[in-house]
Amino acid sequence: MELNEHTNTLAGELGVITEDHPYDGEIRFLQFGEGNFLRGFVDQMIDVANRSGVMSGKVAIVQPIRRGMTAKLEAQGCVYSVLLQGKENGEAVRKRQVVSSVAKAFSPYDDYQTYENLAKLESLRFIVSNTTEAGIAFDANDRLDMEPPESYPGKLTKLLYTRYTHFSGNMDRGLVILPVELIEKNGATLLRCVKQYCDLWKLPKAFAEWLDRACIFCDTLVDRIITGYPAAHAEELFAEFGCRDEMMVTGEPFALWVIQSDRCEEVRRLLPLDRAGLHVVFTDNLTPYRERKVRVLNGAHTACVLGAYLAGENIVRGLMQDKLLRAFMERAVRTEIVPTVKLPREEVEQFAASVFERFENPFIDHKLLDISLNSVSKWRARVLPSVKDYVAQTGRLPAMLTFSFAALLAFYTPAQTEDGRNYGVRGEDRYEIRDGAAELAFFAENAGLETRVFVEKAAACEAFWGEDLTKVSGFAAAVTQALDAIRKEGIRTAMSRILEA
């Protein structure tokens, strides 16, 4: 089927989808980024809200870098489908949604006038972005006369200044800024960059005041696994759906968007996504939600996948299907992590249950070795806070999380070192231990020491953990016992003993 046929087919489907839920289609969202995540998360949510009738608006997508996919998206009328596959309430689900929320997609490098005109739209209300973690950064080489500036904050500053000038500083023409880049305090960081450009470009003080009073820079937290374009199954999906869709996005059903602002009720009124049944939380403090995600979801991964790999599993779903490994994860999460999260216990337990369902997703093969990347810093950020809080609450060490430190040391013990790379061995398989140069050098130098000495040196390494963990009462001794058992009896036997204790 040719591309124009494909577009017509999708357009025909859209006529059915939107027939009973018309909306005016004014552009209310300007989106920096055309990648899979924004199209499978933000634009999909906007489409759901449009269809439900709780809001009405379209998205204009700006390509934030010189190379991108906006031309490809435009070629099929900015219409594409999102295929959500996973588990909900214990059942496998598969949902296809044709997304019609995008009005246009373009590159400001090729069409700067359209970019400038969008800044002057009365209907515009929101800026959304996902320019990668490195995208929110100040570039002193950006200039106000560039069309456009190179950096995302530079582009945004010029757009906001254009809007401010066009509307003569009208306080009712400010915008809500919603970055979803995966950095802490993404909104505050973006505003700080914009203010740097105000200083660099010597923009009026009244503009800086307009930014503070008329605009709302939100910090956000997003959570959905987007697996992107289904290249391996594309042809069979095209045949199933009756049209080619080169911009199809696949992902899991679960989605959470936490939006923080000291004006959160105002943002909620303007962006009523939660009224469409979407899992969107408006709050003046997203820290507990970030802590919940990092400790429960990410912490479960980091505490369990290294031991699970050594135990013979290769993907997360396999871990969940293994009786021993699942019991270890459930004990770690339910009894040692969940009690440390500063949200209502029932809410955290429900989130943990949803995490287990996500880990069981029959449509995603999430490799344990991929998750193992940089496990030293991950253990510090994702697991250590739960260990410390558990000790503070109970006066005891959390057995599963303490064992996870021993499993990390076992996984990081190299059998071979070649060209600065460390390799561990699992049975007849060799795997690469992937981490920073300092971490690899430490384990290459010390992992061969007697177990107690190795553990004490590793636990005392403040550069890795931010503190000396030998000062945590009983920690080094418990890790030594666990690592000794792993080395002598094997990971499965050692894990079983911990569970039975």
Salt bridges, closest charged atoms under 4 A:
GLU13 OE1 - ARG96 NH1 3.35
ASP47 OD2 - ARG51 NH2 2.64
GLU88 OE1 - LYS95 NZ 3.17
GLU116 OE2 - LYS120 NZ 3.60
GLU122 OE1 - ARG173 NH2 3.50
ASP145 OD1 - ARG143 NE 2.91
GLU150 OE2 - ARG66 NH2 2.56
ASP212 OD1 - LYS195 NZ 3.04
ASP223 OD1 - ARG358 NH2 2.72
GLU235 OE2 - ARG244 NH2 3.00
GLU236 OE1 - HIS233 ND1 3.56
GLU240 OE2 - ARG94 NH1 2.83
GLU246 OE2 - ARG244 NH2 3.17
GLU252 OE2 - ARG358 NH2 2.51
GLU265 OE2 - ARG268 NH1 3.99
GLU266 OE1 - ARG263 NE 3.03
ASP274 OD2 - ARG268 NH2 2.66
GLU291 OE1 - ARG295 NH2 3.77
GLU291 OE1 - LYS342 NZ 3.71
ASP322 OD2 - ARG492 NH2 2.47
GLU330 OE2 - ARG326 NE 2.77
GLU330 OE1 - ARG334 NE 3.07
GLU347 OE2 - ARG292 NH1 3.44
GLU349 OE2 - ARG345 NE 3.05
GLU360 OE1 - LYS87 NZ 3.15
GLU360 OE2 - ARG326 NH1 2.28
ASP365 OD1 - ARG317 NH2 2.69
ASP370 OD1 - ARG434 NH2 3.88
ASP389 OD2 - ARG295 NH1 2.92
ASP389 OD2 - LYS342 NZ 3.50
GLU418 OE2 - ARG430 NH1 3.03
ASP429 OD2 - ARG426 NH2 3.30
GLU432 OE2 - ARG421 NE 3.89
GLU456 OE1 - ARG452 NH1 3.34
GLU467 OE2 - LYS388 NZ 2.76
ASP484 OD2 - LYS488 NZ 2.99
GLU489 OE1 - ARG497 NE 3.03
